[in-house]
Amino acid sequence: MVEVENRPIVQLNNISKYYKSRASFFKASVENVTALKKISLEIFKGEIFGLVGQSGSGKTTMGRLIVKLENPDEGSIQLEGQKINHLKRQALKDFRMKVQMIFQDPYQSLNPHLSISDTILEPLTIHGVATRQERQAKVIKSLESVGLSPATDYMNRYPHQLSGGQRQRVAIARAMVLKPEFVVADEPTSMLDATIAIQLFRLLLDIRDRFGVTFLFITHNLAAARFLCDRLAVIQQGEIVESGTTEKIIREPQHDYTRKLIAAQPKFTYGGPNAQ
């Protein structure tokens, strides 16, 4: 099992992100909508860090900023002590090798026109990793590492020919084929039934332990976060309202919003002031 190191791999310093609201028939003016407000946190190397909040809380926006699908309007983001806000050209390409994302809906994130083999080959080709023959071996190894074995049974299929759980395993294999150091997993099991979700949670834990990958796990589900995460941050309307170890937050929630999230999970009890 990987030992969590007491040093941050990712740091967010006073991050804010704004979007412009759309004008409508009744409202012509355009206003800024705050998605994230002055967010600061550290994610330690080797841990699975949970970001928990309801829909619209800003948690997906944070994930997209970290992987540089979007840029913050204020503040800075660091990967291993280096600012990533303004990376360009080769520096940005090198960053993409180190940081990957697993999206919520594998059917939308996988190109329906590419075979499973070509889907996983694509990042290797883009980054010029290994020879053509070696890439094929990496595809096989990556598929088998996520439980799609024998890999030859899946390589020539297309996304629509797989189940939802199998598609998400392919998405994980694609993210891991470059051997990243940090992975953002954005609600990766929210579209799957509970049995398949548990299997994928165990797969993520196994990947962390085998390869030393650090994860940011984004979820609305505190039960999932409790199963996976070493530490949590609870986000409400773009602000972190509480953070700490997973068990401490669940057993001793300090913020009313956290208590409401816990109350929405019927299997949870906690020793807060409203406990029965």
PAROMAR-623421 format. One line per 10 residues: number of its first residue (from 1); their letters; for each residue z negated, x negated, y of N, C-alpha, C, O. Coordinates in steps of 0.2 Angstrom, whole numbers, padded with zeros to 4 digits, always signed. Example, Ala and Ser with C-alpha at 12.3 -4.5 7.8 and 13.67 -1.06 7.14 Angstrom:
<sites>
1	as	-0039/-0066/-0028/-0039/-0062/-0022/-0039/-0066/-0016/-0042/-0071/-0017; -0035/-0064/-0011/-0036/-0068/-0005/-0039/-0064/+0000/-0040/-0067/+0006 $
</sites>
This chain:
<sites>
1	mvevenrpiv	+0000/-0004/-0006/+0000/+0000/+0000/+0000/-0004/+0006/-0003/-0009/+0007; +0004/-0002/+0011/+0004/-0006/+0017/-0002/-0006/+0021/-0005/+0000/+0022; -0004/-0011/+0024/-0010/-0011/+0028/-0008/-0010/+0036/-0004/-0014/+0038; -0011/-0005/+0039/-0009/-0004/+0046/-0012/-0010/+0050/-0017/-0012/+0050; -0007/-0013/+0054/-0009/-0018/+0059/-0012/-0016/+0065/-0009/-0011/+0068; -0016/-0019/+0068/-0019/-0017/+0074/-0015/-0020/+0080/-0018/-0023/+0085; -0009/-0019/+0080/-0004/-0021/+0085/+0001/-0016/+0086/+0004/-0014/+0081; +0003/-0014/+0092/+0008/-0008/+0093/+0015/-0011/+0091/+0017/-0016/+0093; +0019/-0007/+0088/+0026/-0008/+0087/+0030/-0004/+0093/+0035/-0007/+0095; +0027/+0001/+0095/+0030/+0006/+0100/+0025/+0007/+0105/+0019/+0009/+0103 $
11	qlnniskyyk	+0026/+0006/+0111/+0022/+0008/+0117/+0026/+0013/+0122/+0031/+0011/+0124; +0023/+0018/+0124/+0025/+0022/+0129/+0020/+0022/+0135/+0014/+0023/+0134; +0023/+0020/+0141/+0019/+0019/+0147/+0021/+0024/+0152/+0026/+0023/+0155; +0017/+0029/+0153/+0018/+0034/+0159/+0025/+0037/+0159/+0029/+0037/+0164; +0027/+0039/+0153/+0034/+0042/+0152/+0034/+0049/+0154/+0030/+0053/+0153; +0039/+0050/+0159/+0041/+0057/+0161/+0048/+0059/+0160/+0052/+0054/+0160; +0050/+0065/+0158/+0057/+0067/+0157/+0058/+0074/+0160/+0054/+0079/+0159; +0063/+0075/+0164/+0064/+0081/+0168/+0071/+0083/+0166/+0076/+0079/+0165; +0072/+0090/+0165/+0079/+0093/+0164/+0080/+0098/+0170/+0075/+0101/+0173; +0086/+0099/+0172/+0088/+0104/+0177/+0089/+0111/+0174/+0092/+0111/+0169 $
21	srasffkasv	+0085/+0116/+0176/+0086/+0123/+0174/+0093/+0125/+0176/+0096/+0123/+0181; +0096/+0129/+0171/+0102/+0132/+0173/+0102/+0138/+0178/+0097/+0142/+0178; +0107/+0138/+0182/+0107/+0143/+0187/+0110/+0150/+0183/+0113/+0149/+0179; +0107/+0155/+0186/+0109/+0162/+0183/+0112/+0166/+0188/+0112/+0165/+0194; +0114/+0172/+0186/+0117/+0177/+0191/+0111/+0179/+0196/+0113/+0180/+0202; +0105/+0179/+0194/+0099/+0181/+0198/+0096/+0175/+0202/+0092/+0176/+0206; +0098/+0169/+0199/+0094/+0163/+0202/+0099/+0158/+0203/+0101/+0154/+0198; +0102/+0157/+0209/+0107/+0151/+0210/+0104/+0144/+0210/+0107/+0140/+0209; +0098/+0144/+0213/+0095/+0137/+0214/+0093/+0134/+0207/+0092/+0137/+0202; +0094/+0127/+0207/+0092/+0123/+0201/+0086/+0120/+0202/+0085/+0116/+0207 $
31	envtalkkis	+0081/+0120/+0197/+0075/+0117/+0198/+0074/+0112/+0192/+0077/+0113/+0187; +0069/+0107/+0193/+0068/+0103/+0188/+0062/+0106/+0183/+0058/+0109/+0185; +0064/+0105/+0176/+0059/+0107/+0171/+0056/+0101/+0168/+0060/+0097/+0166; +0049/+0101/+0168/+0046/+0095/+0166/+0045/+0096/+0158/+0042/+0100/+0155; +0049/+0091/+0154/+0048/+0091/+0147/+0042/+0086/+0145/+0039/+0088/+0140; +0042/+0081/+0148/+0036/+0076/+0147/+0033/+0074/+0153/+0037/+0072/+0158; +0026/+0073/+0154/+0023/+0072/+0160/+0018/+0066/+0159/+0013/+0067/+0155; +0020/+0060/+0161/+0015/+0054/+0161/+0012/+0053/+0154/+0006/+0052/+0153; +0017/+0052/+0149/+0015/+0051/+0142/+0013/+0044/+0141/+0018/+0040/+0142; +0008/+0042/+0138/+0006/+0035/+0136/+0003/+0035/+0130/-0002/+0039/+0128 $
41	leifkgeifg	+0006/+0031/+0125/+0003/+0031/+0118/+0005/+0024/+0115/+0010/+0021/+0117; +0002/+0022/+0110/+0004/+0017/+0106/+0004/+0019/+0098/+0000/+0022/+0096; +0009/+0016/+0095/+0010/+0017/+0088/+0010/+0010/+0084/+0013/+0006/+0086; +0005/+0010/+0080/+0004/+0003/+0077/+0008/+0002/+0071/+0010/+0007/+0067; +0010/-0004/+0070/+0014/-0006/+0065/+0011/-0005/+0058/+0006/-0006/+0056; +0015/-0001/+0054/+0013/+0001/+0047/+0010/+0007/+0046/+0009/+0010/+0040; +0009/+0011/+0052/+0006/+0018/+0051/+0011/+0023/+0051/+0017/+0022/+0053; +0009/+0029/+0049/+0013/+0035/+0050/+0009/+0039/+0056/+0003/+0041/+0055; +0012/+0039/+0062/+0009/+0042/+0067/+0012/+0049/+0068/+0018/+0050/+0069; +0007/+0054/+0069/+0009/+0061/+0069/+0009/+0064/+0076/+0005/+0062/+0080 $
51	lvgqsgsgkt	+0015/+0067/+0078/+0015/+0071/+0085/+0016/+0078/+0083/+0021/+0081/+0081; +0010/+0082/+0085/+0010/+0089/+0083/+0010/+0093/+0089/+0006/+0092/+0094; +0014/+0099/+0089/+0014/+0103/+0094/+0018/+0109/+0093/+0022/+0109/+0088; +0018/+0115/+0096/+0022/+0120/+0095/+0029/+0119/+0098/+0030/+0114/+0101; +0034/+0124/+0096/+0040/+0123/+0099/+0040/+0123/+0106/+0037/+0127/+0110; +0044/+0119/+0109/+0045/+0118/+0117/+0039/+0114/+0120/+0039/+0113/+0126; +0035/+0111/+0116/+0030/+0106/+0118/+0032/+0100/+0121/+0028/+0096/+0125; +0038/+0098/+0119/+0041/+0091/+0121/+0041/+0086/+0116/+0043/+0080/+0117; +0039/+0088/+0110/+0038/+0083/+0104/+0045/+0080/+0102/+0046/+0074/+0101; +0050/+0084/+0102/+0057/+0081/+0100/+0060/+0077/+0105/+0063/+0072/+0104 $
61	tmgrlivkle	+0059/+0079/+0112/+0061/+0075/+0117/+0058/+0068/+0117/+0062/+0063/+0118; +0052/+0068/+0115/+0049/+0061/+0115/+0052/+0057/+0109/+0054/+0051/+0110; +0054/+0060/+0104/+0057/+0056/+0098/+0064/+0054/+0100/+0066/+0048/+0099; +0068/+0058/+0104/+0074/+0056/+0106/+0074/+0051/+0111/+0079/+0047/+0112; +0069/+0050/+0115/+0068/+0045/+0120/+0067/+0038/+0117/+0070/+0033/+0118; +0063/+0039/+0111/+0061/+0032/+0108/+0067/+0029/+0104/+0068/+0023/+0104; +0071/+0034/+0102/+0077/+0031/+0098/+0083/+0030/+0103/+0089/+0028/+0101; +0082/+0031/+0109/+0087/+0031/+0115/+0093/+0035/+0114/+0099/+0033/+0116; +0092/+0041/+0112/+0097/+0046/+0112/+0097/+0049/+0119/+0102/+0052/+0122; +0091/+0048/+0123/+0091/+0050/+0130/+0086/+0045/+0133/+0083/+0041/+0130 $
71	npdegsiqle	+0086/+0045/+0140/+0082/+0040/+0143/+0077/+0043/+0148/+0078/+0049/+0150; +0071/+0040/+0148/+0066/+0043/+0152/+0068/+0043/+0160/+0071/+0038/+0162; +0065/+0048/+0164/+0066/+0047/+0171/+0061/+0043/+0174/+0062/+0040/+0180; +0055/+0042/+0171/+0050/+0038/+0174/+0046/+0034/+0168/+0046/+0037/+0162; +0043/+0029/+0169/+0040/+0025/+0164/+0044/+0020/+0160/+0050/+0020/+0161; +0041/+0017/+0155/+0044/+0012/+0151/+0042/+0013/+0144/+0037/+0016/+0142; +0047/+0011/+0139/+0046/+0011/+0132/+0047/+0004/+0130/+0052/+0001/+0132; +0042/+0002/+0125/+0043/-0005/+0123/+0043/-0004/+0115/+0040/-0001/+0112; +0048/-0009/+0112/+0048/-0010/+0105/+0046/-0017/+0104/+0049/-0022/+0106; +0040/-0018/+0100/+0038/-0025/+0099/+0037/-0029/+0106/+0039/-0035/+0106 $
81	gqkinhlkrq	+0035/-0026/+0111/+0033/-0029/+0117/+0039/-0030/+0122/+0039/-0032/+0127; +0045/-0027/+0120/+0051/-0028/+0124/+0053/-0021/+0126/+0054/-0016/+0123; +0055/-0021/+0133/+0057/-0015/+0136/+0064/-0013/+0133/+0068/-0017/+0133; +0064/-0006/+0132/+0071/-0004/+0129/+0075/+0001/+0134/+0080/+0003/+0132; +0072/+0002/+0140/+0075/+0007/+0144/+0082/+0006/+0146/+0086/+0011/+0146; +0084/+0000/+0147/+0090/-0002/+0150/+0095/-0006/+0145/+0099/-0010/+0147; +0094/-0006/+0139/+0097/-0010/+0134/+0105/-0008/+0134/+0107/-0002/+0135; +0109/-0013/+0133/+0116/-0012/+0133/+0120/-0016/+0128/+0117/-0021/+0126; +0126/-0015/+0126/+0130/-0019/+0122/+0126/-0021/+0116/+0124/-0017/+0112; +0126/-0028/+0115/+0124/-0031/+0109/+0116/-0029/+0108/+0114/-0028/+0103 $
91	alkdfrmkvq	+0113/-0029/+0114/+0105/-0028/+0113/+0104/-0021/+0111/+0100/-0020/+0107; +0108/-0016/+0113/+0108/-0009/+0111/+0110/-0009/+0103/+0106/-0005/+0100; +0115/-0012/+0101/+0117/-0012/+0094/+0111/-0015/+0090/+0110/-0012/+0084; +0108/-0020/+0092/+0103/-0023/+0088/+0097/-0019/+0088/+0094/-0018/+0083; +0096/-0015/+0093/+0090/-0010/+0093/+0092/-0005/+0088/+0087/-0002/+0084; +0098/-0002/+0087/+0100/+0003/+0083/+0099/+0001/+0075/+0097/+0005/+0071; +0099/-0006/+0074/+0097/-0008/+0067/+0090/-0008/+0066/+0088/-0007/+0060; +0086/-0008/+0071/+0078/-0008/+0070/+0075/-0001/+0070/+0070/+0000/+0067; +0079/+0004/+0074/+0076/+0010/+0075/+0081/+0016/+0073/+0086/+0016/+0075; +0078/+0020/+0068/+0082/+0026/+0066/+0079/+0032/+0066/+0073/+0033/+0068 $
101	mifqdpyqsl	+0083/+0038/+0065/+0080/+0045/+0066/+0082/+0049/+0060/+0088/+0049/+0058; +0077/+0053/+0057/+0079/+0058/+0052/+0078/+0065/+0056/+0073/+0066/+0059; +0084/+0068/+0056/+0084/+0075/+0060/+0081/+0081/+0056/+0081/+0080/+0050; +0080/+0086/+0059/+0077/+0092/+0056/+0082/+0095/+0051/+0080/+0097/+0046; +0088/+0096/+0053/+0093/+0100/+0049/+0098/+0095/+0046/+0103/+0093/+0050; +0097/+0093/+0040/+0102/+0088/+0037/+0109/+0091/+0036/+0114/+0087/+0036; +0110/+0098/+0036/+0117/+0100/+0036/+0121/+0099/+0042/+0127/+0098/+0042; +0117/+0099/+0048/+0120/+0098/+0054/+0121/+0090/+0056/+0125/+0088/+0059; +0116/+0086/+0053/+0116/+0079/+0055/+0121/+0075/+0050/+0123/+0070/+0052; +0123/+0078/+0045/+0128/+0075/+0040/+0135/+0077/+0042/+0136/+0084/+0042 $
111	nphlsisdti	+0139/+0073/+0042/+0146/+0075/+0043/+0149/+0078/+0037/+0150/+0075/+0032; +0151/+0085/+0038/+0154/+0088/+0032/+0160/+0085/+0029/+0162/+0087/+0023; +0164/+0081/+0033/+0170/+0079/+0031/+0170/+0072/+0027/+0174/+0069/+0024; +0163/+0069/+0027/+0162/+0063/+0024/+0159/+0064/+0017/+0154/+0068/+0016; +0161/+0060/+0012/+0157/+0060/+0006/+0150/+0057/+0007/+0149/+0054/+0012; +0146/+0058/+0002/+0139/+0055/+0002/+0140/+0047/+0003/+0136/+0044/+0006; +0144/+0045/-0001/+0145/+0037/-0001/+0147/+0035/+0006/+0145/+0030/+0008; +0152/+0038/+0009/+0155/+0036/+0015/+0149/+0038/+0021/+0149/+0034/+0026; +0145/+0043/+0020/+0140/+0044/+0025/+0135/+0038/+0025/+0133/+0036/+0031; +0133/+0035/+0020/+0129/+0030/+0020/+0132/+0023/+0021/+0129/+0019/+0024 $
121	lepltihgva	+0139/+0023/+0019/+0142/+0017/+0021/+0143/+0016/+0029/+0144/+0010/+0031; +0144/+0022/+0032/+0146/+0021/+0039/+0141/+0017/+0044/+0144/+0013/+0047; +0135/+0017/+0043/+0131/+0013/+0048/+0131/+0005/+0045/+0131/+0001/+0050; +0132/+0004/+0039/+0133/-0003/+0037/+0140/-0006/+0040/+0140/-0011/+0042; +0145/-0001/+0040/+0152/-0003/+0042/+0151/-0005/+0050/+0154/-0010/+0052; +0148/+0000/+0053/+0148/-0001/+0061/+0144/-0007/+0063/+0146/-0010/+0067; +0139/-0009/+0059/+0135/-0015/+0061/+0137/-0021/+0057/+0134/-0026/+0058; +0143/-0020/+0053/+0145/-0026/+0050/+0141/-0030/+0045/+0140/-0036/+0044; +0137/-0025/+0041/+0132/-0028/+0037/+0135/-0030/+0030/+0138/-0025/+0027; +0135/-0036/+0028/+0137/-0038/+0021/+0145/-0037/+0020/+0148/-0035/+0025 $
131	trqerqakvi	+0147/-0039/+0014/+0154/-0038/+0012/+0155/-0031/+0010/+0150/-0027/+0009; +0162/-0029/+0009/+0163/-0022/+0007/+0160/-0021/+0000/+0157/-0015/-0001; +0160/-0026/-0005/+0158/-0025/-0011/+0150/-0024/-0011/+0147/-0020/-0015; +0147/-0028/-0007/+0140/-0028/-0006/+0137/-0022/-0003/+0132/-0019/-0005; +0141/-0019/+0002/+0140/-0013/+0005/+0139/-0007/-0001/+0135/-0003/+0000; +0144/-0007/-0005/+0144/-0002/-0010/+0137/-0003/-0015/+0135/+0003/-0017; +0135/-0009/-0016/+0129/-0010/-0020/+0123/-0007/-0016/+0118/-0004/-0019; +0123/-0008/-0009/+0118/-0006/-0005/+0118/+0002/-0005/+0112/+0005/-0004; +0123/+0005/-0005/+0124/+0013/-0005/+0120/+0015/-0011/+0116/+0020/-0011; +0122/+0012/-0017/+0119/+0014/-0023/+0111/+0013/-0023/+0108/+0017/-0025 $
141	kslesvglsp	+0109/+0007/-0021/+0102/+0006/-0021/+0099/+0011/-0016/+0093/+0013/-0017; +0102/+0012/-0010/+0099/+0017/-0005/+0098/+0024/-0008/+0093/+0027/-0007; +0103/+0026/-0012/+0103/+0033/-0015/+0097/+0033/-0020/+0093/+0038/-0020; +0097/+0028/-0024/+0092/+0028/-0030/+0085/+0027/-0027/+0080/+0030/-0030; +0084/+0024/-0021/+0078/+0023/-0018/+0075/+0030/-0016/+0068/+0030/-0015; +0079/+0035/-0014/+0076/+0041/-0012/+0077/+0046/-0018/+0076/+0052/-0016; +0077/+0044/-0024/+0077/+0049/-0029/+0083/+0052/-0031/+0083/+0057/-0035; +0089/+0050/-0029/+0096/+0053/-0031/+0099/+0048/-0036/+0103/+0043/-0034; +0097/+0049/-0042/+0098/+0044/-0047/+0101/+0048/-0054/+0098/+0053/-0055; +0106/+0046/-0057/+0110/+0040/-0055/+0114/+0041/-0049/+0117/+0047/-0048 $
151	atdymnryph	+0115/+0036/-0045/+0118/+0037/-0038/+0126/+0039/-0039/+0128/+0043/-0035; +0129/+0037/-0045/+0136/+0039/-0046/+0137/+0046/-0047/+0142/+0049/-0046; +0132/+0050/-0048/+0132/+0057/-0049/+0133/+0061/-0042/+0135/+0066/-0041; +0131/+0057/-0036/+0131/+0060/-0030/+0136/+0057/-0025/+0137/+0060/-0020; +0138/+0051/-0026/+0142/+0047/-0021/+0148/+0051/-0019/+0150/+0050/-0013; +0152/+0054/-0024/+0158/+0057/-0022/+0157/+0065/-0020/+0162/+0068/-0019; +0151/+0067/-0020/+0150/+0074/-0017/+0150/+0074/-0010/+0150/+0069/-0006; +0150/+0080/-0007/+0150/+0082/+0000/+0144/+0086/+0001/+0141/+0089/-0003; +0142/+0086/+0008/+0135/+0089/+0009/+0135/+0096/+0007/+0129/+0098/+0004; +0140/+0100/+0007/+0139/+0107/+0005/+0139/+0108/-0002/+0137/+0113/-0005 $
161	qlsggqrqrv	+0140/+0102/-0006/+0139/+0103/-0013/+0132/+0101/-0016/+0130/+0100/-0022; +0127/+0100/-0011/+0120/+0098/-0012/+0116/+0103/-0010/+0117/+0107/-0006; +0110/+0103/-0013/+0104/+0107/-0011/+0101/+0105/-0004/+0103/+0099/-0002; +0097/+0109/-0001/+0094/+0107/+0005/+0090/+0100/+0005/+0090/+0096/+0009; +0086/+0100/-0001/+0082/+0094/-0002/+0086/+0088/-0003/+0084/+0083/-0001; +0091/+0089/-0007/+0096/+0083/-0009/+0099/+0081/-0002/+0100/+0075/-0001; +0101/+0085/+0002/+0104/+0083/+0008/+0099/+0079/+0013/+0101/+0074/+0016; +0093/+0082/+0013/+0088/+0078/+0017/+0087/+0071/+0014/+0086/+0066/+0017; +0087/+0070/+0007/+0086/+0064/+0004/+0092/+0059/+0006/+0091/+0053/+0007; +0098/+0062/+0006/+0104/+0058/+0009/+0103/+0056/+0016/+0104/+0050/+0018 $
171	aiaramvlkp	+0100/+0060/+0020/+0099/+0059/+0027/+0094/+0053/+0028/+0094/+0048/+0032; +0089/+0053/+0023/+0084/+0048/+0023/+0087/+0041/+0021/+0085/+0036/+0023; +0091/+0042/+0015/+0094/+0036/+0013/+0099/+0033/+0018/+0099/+0027/+0019; +0102/+0037/+0022/+0106/+0034/+0028/+0102/+0031/+0033/+0104/+0025/+0035; +0097/+0034/+0035/+0092/+0031/+0040/+0089/+0024/+0037/+0088/+0019/+0041; +0088/+0023/+0031/+0085/+0018/+0028/+0089/+0012/+0026/+0087/+0006/+0024; +0096/+0013/+0025/+0100/+0008/+0022/+0101/+0002/+0027/+0102/-0003/+0024; +0099/+0003/+0033/+0099/-0003/+0038/+0093/-0007/+0038/+0092/-0012/+0041; +0088/-0004/+0034/+0081/-0007/+0033/+0078/-0008/+0040/+0076/-0013/+0043; +0077/-0002/+0044/+0074/-0002/+0050/+0067/-0003/+0050/+0064/-0003/+0045 $
181	efvvadepts	+0064/-0005/+0056/+0057/-0006/+0056/+0053/+0000/+0058/+0047/+0001/+0057; +0056/+0005/+0062/+0053/+0011/+0064/+0058/+0017/+0064/+0064/+0016/+0065; +0055/+0022/+0061/+0059/+0028/+0060/+0056/+0034/+0063/+0050/+0035/+0062; +0059/+0038/+0067/+0057/+0045/+0069/+0059/+0050/+0065/+0065/+0051/+0063; +0054/+0054/+0062/+0056/+0059/+0057/+0054/+0066/+0061/+0048/+0067/+0062; +0059/+0069/+0063/+0058/+0075/+0067/+0059/+0082/+0063/+0064/+0084/+0061; +0053/+0084/+0061/+0052/+0090/+0057/+0057/+0090/+0051/+0061/+0095/+0050; +0056/+0085/+0047/+0061/+0083/+0042/+0061/+0088/+0036/+0066/+0089/+0032; +0056/+0092/+0035/+0055/+0097/+0030/+0054/+0104/+0032/+0053/+0109/+0028; +0055/+0106/+0038/+0054/+0112/+0041/+0059/+0118/+0038/+0057/+0124/+0038 $
191	mldatiaiql	+0065/+0115/+0036/+0069/+0120/+0033/+0069/+0120/+0026/+0074/+0123/+0022; +0064/+0117/+0022/+0064/+0117/+0015/+0058/+0121/+0013/+0053/+0122/+0016; +0058/+0123/+0006/+0052/+0127/+0004/+0046/+0122/+0002/+0047/+0116/+0002; +0040/+0124/+0001/+0034/+0120/+0001/+0035/+0115/-0005/+0032/+0109/-0004; +0037/+0117/-0010/+0038/+0112/-0016/+0042/+0106/-0014/+0040/+0100/-0016; +0048/+0107/-0012/+0052/+0102/-0010/+0049/+0098/-0004/+0050/+0092/-0004; +0046/+0101/+0001/+0043/+0098/+0006/+0038/+0092/+0004/+0038/+0087/+0006; +0034/+0094/-0001/+0029/+0090/-0004/+0032/+0084/-0007/+0030/+0078/-0006; +0037/+0085/-0010/+0041/+0079/-0014/+0044/+0074/-0008/+0043/+0068/-0009; +0046/+0077/-0003/+0049/+0073/+0003/+0043/+0069/+0006/+0044/+0064/+0009 $
201	frllldirdr	+0037/+0073/+0007/+0032/+0069/+0010/+0030/+0063/+0006/+0028/+0058/+0009; +0029/+0064/-0001/+0028/+0058/-0005/+0033/+0053/-0005/+0031/+0047/-0005; +0039/+0055/-0004/+0045/+0050/-0003/+0044/+0046/+0003/+0044/+0040/+0003; +0042/+0049/+0009/+0041/+0045/+0015/+0035/+0041/+0014/+0035/+0035/+0017; +0029/+0043/+0011/+0024/+0038/+0010/+0026/+0032/+0006/+0024/+0027/+0007; +0030/+0034/+0001/+0032/+0028/-0004/+0036/+0023/+0000/+0036/+0017/-0001; +0041/+0026/+0004/+0045/+0021/+0008/+0041/+0017/+0013/+0042/+0011/+0014; +0036/+0020/+0016/+0031/+0016/+0020/+0028/+0011/+0017/+0027/+0005/+0019; +0025/+0012/+0011/+0022/+0008/+0007/+0026/+0002/+0004/+0024/-0004/+0004; +0032/+0004/+0002/+0037/-0001/-0001/+0040/-0006/+0004/+0041/-0012/+0003 $
211	fgvtflfith	+0042/-0003/+0010/+0046/-0007/+0014/+0042/-0008/+0021/+0045/-0012/+0025; +0036/-0006/+0022/+0032/-0007/+0028/+0035/-0004/+0034/+0034/-0007/+0039; +0039/+0002/+0033/+0042/+0005/+0039/+0036/+0009/+0043/+0032/+0012/+0040; +0037/+0009/+0049/+0032/+0013/+0053/+0036/+0019/+0055/+0042/+0019/+0057; +0032/+0025/+0055/+0035/+0032/+0056/+0032/+0035/+0062/+0026/+0035/+0063; +0036/+0038/+0066/+0033/+0044/+0070/+0035/+0050/+0067/+0041/+0052/+0066; +0030/+0054/+0065/+0032/+0060/+0061/+0030/+0066/+0066/+0025/+0067/+0068; +0036/+0070/+0068/+0035/+0075/+0072/+0035/+0082/+0069/+0039/+0083/+0064; +0030/+0086/+0070/+0029/+0092/+0067/+0025/+0097/+0071/+0022/+0096/+0075; +0026/+0104/+0069/+0022/+0109/+0071/+0016/+0111/+0066/+0012/+0115/+0068 $
221	nlaaarflcd	+0016/+0108/+0061/+0012/+0109/+0055/+0006/+0104/+0054/+0008/+0099/+0052; +0000/+0106/+0055/-0005/+0102/+0055/-0007/+0100/+0047/-0009/+0095/+0046; -0005/+0105/+0043/-0006/+0103/+0036/-0002/+0097/+0034/-0004/+0093/+0030; +0004/+0097/+0036/+0009/+0092/+0034/+0007/+0085/+0037/+0007/+0080/+0034; +0004/+0086/+0044/+0002/+0080/+0047/-0004/+0077/+0043/-0005/+0071/+0043; -0009/+0081/+0041/-0015/+0079/+0038/-0013/+0076/+0031/-0016/+0071/+0029; -0008/+0078/+0028/-0005/+0075/+0021/-0003/+0068/+0023/-0004/+0063/+0019; +0001/+0067/+0028/+0005/+0061/+0029/+0002/+0056/+0034/+0002/+0050/+0033; -0001/+0058/+0039/-0002/+0054/+0045/-0009/+0050/+0045/-0014/+0053/+0043; -0009/+0044/+0048/-0015/+0040/+0049/-0018/+0042/+0055/-0024/+0043/+0056 $
231	rlaviqqgei	-0014/+0043/+0061/-0017/+0046/+0067/-0012/+0051/+0070/-0007/+0052/+0068; -0015/+0055/+0074/-0011/+0061/+0077/-0012/+0060/+0085/-0017/+0058/+0088; -0007/+0063/+0088/-0007/+0065/+0095/-0005/+0072/+0096/+0000/+0074/+0093; -0009/+0077/+0099/-0007/+0084/+0100/-0004/+0084/+0107/-0007/+0082/+0112; +0002/+0088/+0107/+0005/+0088/+0113/+0006/+0096/+0115/+0008/+0100/+0111; +0005/+0097/+0122/+0005/+0104/+0124/+0009/+0104/+0131/+0007/+0100/+0135; +0014/+0107/+0131/+0018/+0108/+0138/+0019/+0101/+0141/+0019/+0100/+0147; +0021/+0096/+0136/+0023/+0090/+0139/+0018/+0085/+0140/+0019/+0079/+0143; +0012/+0086/+0139/+0006/+0082/+0140/+0002/+0081/+0133/+0001/+0086/+0129; +0000/+0075/+0132/-0005/+0074/+0127/-0012/+0076/+0128/-0015/+0074/+0133 $
241	vesgttekii	-0014/+0081/+0124/-0021/+0084/+0126/-0026/+0081/+0121/-0032/+0081/+0123; -0024/+0077/+0116/-0029/+0075/+0111/-0026/+0070/+0107/-0020/+0071/+0105; -0029/+0064/+0105/-0027/+0059/+0100/-0032/+0056/+0097/-0038/+0056/+0099; -0031/+0053/+0091/-0036/+0050/+0087/-0034/+0050/+0080/-0028/+0051/+0078; -0039/+0048/+0075/-0037/+0048/+0068/-0036/+0055/+0066/-0039/+0060/+0069; -0032/+0056/+0061/-0030/+0063/+0058/-0037/+0067/+0056/-0037/+0073/+0059; -0041/+0064/+0052/-0047/+0068/+0050/-0051/+0069/+0056/-0054/+0075/+0056; -0052/+0065/+0060/-0057/+0066/+0066/-0054/+0072/+0070/-0058/+0077/+0072; -0048/+0072/+0071/-0045/+0078/+0075/-0046/+0085/+0072/-0047/+0090/+0075; -0044/+0084/+0065/-0045/+0091/+0062/-0052/+0093/+0060/-0053/+0099/+0061 $
251	repqhdytrk	-0056/+0088/+0059/-0063/+0090/+0058/-0067/+0092/+0065/-0072/+0096/+0065; -0065/+0088/+0070/-0069/+0089/+0076/-0064/+0089/+0082/-0064/+0085/+0086; -0060/+0095/+0082/-0056/+0095/+0088/-0059/+0096/+0094/-0064/+0100/+0095; -0057/+0093/+0099/-0060/+0093/+0106/-0057/+0098/+0111/-0060/+0100/+0116; -0050/+0099/+0110/-0046/+0103/+0115/-0045/+0110/+0112/-0044/+0111/+0106; -0045/+0115/+0116/-0044/+0122/+0114/-0038/+0123/+0111/-0037/+0127/+0106; -0032/+0120/+0113/-0026/+0120/+0110/-0026/+0118/+0103/-0022/+0121/+0099; -0029/+0112/+0102/-0030/+0110/+0095/-0033/+0114/+0090/-0031/+0115/+0085; -0038/+0118/+0093/-0042/+0123/+0089/-0037/+0129/+0087/-0038/+0131/+0082; -0033/+0130/+0092/-0028/+0136/+0091/-0023/+0134/+0085/-0021/+0138/+0081 $
261	liaaqpkfty	-0021/+0128/+0085/-0016/+0125/+0080/-0019/+0125/+0073/-0016/+0127/+0069; -0026/+0123/+0073/-0029/+0123/+0067/-0030/+0130/+0064/-0030/+0132/+0058; -0032/+0135/+0069/-0033/+0142/+0067/-0027/+0145/+0064/-0028/+0150/+0060; -0021/+0143/+0066/-0015/+0145/+0064/-0013/+0143/+0057/-0009/+0146/+0054; -0017/+0138/+0054/-0016/+0136/+0047/-0022/+0139/+0043/-0028/+0137/+0044; -0020/+0144/+0039/-0026/+0148/+0035/-0030/+0143/+0031/-0035/+0146/+0029; -0028/+0138/+0029/-0031/+0134/+0024/-0036/+0129/+0027/-0040/+0126/+0024; -0036/+0129/+0034/-0040/+0124/+0038/-0047/+0127/+0040/-0047/+0133/+0041; -0052/+0123/+0039/-0058/+0125/+0042/-0060/+0118/+0046/-0058/+0113/+0044; -0064/+0119/+0051/-0066/+0114/+0055/-0073/+0115/+0058/-0076/+0121/+0058 $
271	ggpnaq	-0077/+0109/+0060/-0084/+0110/+0062/-0084/+0111/+0069/-0089/+0108/+0072; -0080/+0114/+0073/-0080/+0115/+0080/-0085/+0121/+0082/-0088/+0124/+0077; -0085/+0122/+0088/-0090/+0127/+0091/-0089/+0134/+0089/-0093/+0138/+0089; -0082/+0135/+0087/-0080/+0142/+0085/-0080/+0143/+0077/-0078/+0148/+0075; -0083/+0138/+0073/-0083/+0138/+0066/-0087/+0144/+0064/-0093/+0145/+0067; -0085/+0147/+0059/-0089/+0153/+0056/-0094/+0150/+0050/-0098/+0154/+0047 $
</sites>
